[in-house]
């Protein structure tokens, strides 16, 4: 009977295995991180460039993909004008920073993250509760600037507090919400009826 410890039972073997597994996991993590960053960068196929705020955006069921997808259409100026690439990026970034600074995710959900007290904002630009596409921008701005006066609670009694959002910040938030509505979220939220398809 041999007294020699089998290779698979030796401490040295498992030490080497642990080192190789850790190193391999680190390489995989770094690779996936760079791959993910590339896929979530504006301008990638699922995340549109910021200048998409100059286009019409809708959300429709796609039979080929078996899910809902955003559809970018014809030219549709935001706030009555077209924005250059740099202007669009600055405006959307202002909106994003405003949403972060005002802690909107404490109550709302954005792209699947956040809370469920208040409405999901992922497709807020396309929400049929803005009445019509023609009134949407003005109604969104009015709501952000004075939410207590312009709230639509649907009997829930829940109202957004006045967060002291400036006019410039409100324009940025609307631009951010329009841009976010064009992100392909792999069908989330499912069966969402956009402002253009309430009767479908």
N, C-alpha and C positions, 0 to 999 in steps of 0.2 A: 504494500500500500504506500503510495507516494505522499510525502509530507509537504510537497511543494503546492503553494496556493495557486489555483487556476487564475489565468489572466483576467477573466471577467469578474473575479472576486477581489482583486487587489486594489488597494487604495490608490496606487499610482495610475492604474487604468482609468478609474472613475474621475480622478483629478484631470487627466488629459481629455476625457470625454467632456467634462464640464467646461474646460477652456475652449474646446472646439465648438461646442454647442453655443456658448456665450458669444464667441467671435462670429459664428455663422448668423446667429440671431441679430447681432449688431449690424452686420452687412445687409441683411434682409430689411431691417428697420430703416436704415439710411436709404436704401434703394426705393422702398415704398414711400418714404417721406418725399423724396424728390419727384417721384412719379405722381403722387397726390398733389403736390404743389403745382406741377405743370397742368394738371387737369382742373384745378380750381382757379387758375389765373384767368382774369378777364381776357376774352379773345379766344379762349379754347371753345371747342364745339358745344359743350354743355353750359358754359358760362360766357355770355355774350360780352362784347366790348362795351364800354360805357356809352358810346354814341348810339346804342340801341334806343336810348330815350328819345331819339329823333324819329322813331318808327312806330307804327301801329303794332300793338302786341295783343295776342289773343291766346286762348287755351282751349285745345280741342282734343277729342278722342282720336287716336291714330290706330287704325285697324292693323297696319303692318307691325307696329311695335306693341300692340295690345295694351296700350296705356295712354294717358293724357300727356300731351306735349305742348309747350309754348310754340306759338306760330308768330313769327315776325313778318309783318306785312309792309304796306306802302308807307311813304313818308307821312309822319304825323307830328308836327312841331310841338314841343312841350312849352307851355306858357307863351304860346304865340310866336315862337322863334326856333330856329335850328341852332344847335350847340356844336361848336367845334369839338374835336376829340379831347383837347386839353380842358376846355370849358366843361364838357360833360363829365370828365373824370373828376374835376374839382367839385362840381355840384353834387355828384353822387357820393363822393368821399365826405363832403360836409354833412350830407344826410346820414351816412353811416356813423360818423363820429357823434352826431347829435343823438341818434338812437342809442349809442353806447353810453354817452354822457348822461342821458335822461333815464337810463336803466329800463328801457322799454321791455326787455326780456323778463323783468320781474313779474309782469302780468301777461305779456304776449308771447307767442311762439313765432320764431323766424327760422325757416328752413329746417323745421323739426326740433329746434332747440328753444328752451325757454319755459314759460309757465302757461297754464290753461285757464287763467281767470278771465282774460280778455280775448278777443278774437285773434285767430292766427293771421299774421301779416304777410305770409309767404306770397299770397296772391291778392293782397289788399287792393292793388291798382285795378284789378279785374272784378272786384266785388260788386255784385248787382245792387247792393244797398246804397251806392252813390247815385242812384236813379237813372242816369243816362251818361253816355260817354261825353256829351256836350257839357254837362254840368259838373262832371267829376273833379276836374282840377280846382275849380272855385270852391266846391264843397269840401274837398280834402284840406285845402288851405284854411278855410273858415273853421273847420273842426280842430285842426292843429293849433290855431291861434286862440280859439276860445271853445275848448271841448265841452265845458259845462253848459254853454248856451246852445251848442250845435250837436249834442249827443243824440244818437238813435239807440235806445236801449232795448227795444223789443220786449218791454215789460220786465226785464231782468232787474232794473233798478241800478245796474252797474254803470258808473260814469267815470270817464278818465279825468283825473284832476288836471287843473291848469298847471302845466310844467314850465310856464314862462318861455315858451319857444318864440324866438324872434321871427320876423317875416322872412329873413334870409335863410334861417334854419328850416323853416316850414317848407320853403321851396326846395331845399336840399333833401328833406325827408321824402317829399312827394317824388322827386327824381330817383331817390334810392329805391322806393317802393315800386316804381315803374321798372327800373332796371332789374330788381329782384324777381319781378313777375315773369321776366324773360329767361330766367335760369331753368334749365331742364333738370327737374328734381326726380326723374324716373317715375313720373306718374303721381307724385304727392302734391297736393291732396287729391285723392281719387274721386272721380265723379263730381268735380267742382264745376258749377255752371257759371261761366263768366258773364259780365255785364252785357255782352253782345249775344248771348245764347240763353237767356232766361227761359225762353219758350221751347227750347229743344227737348 
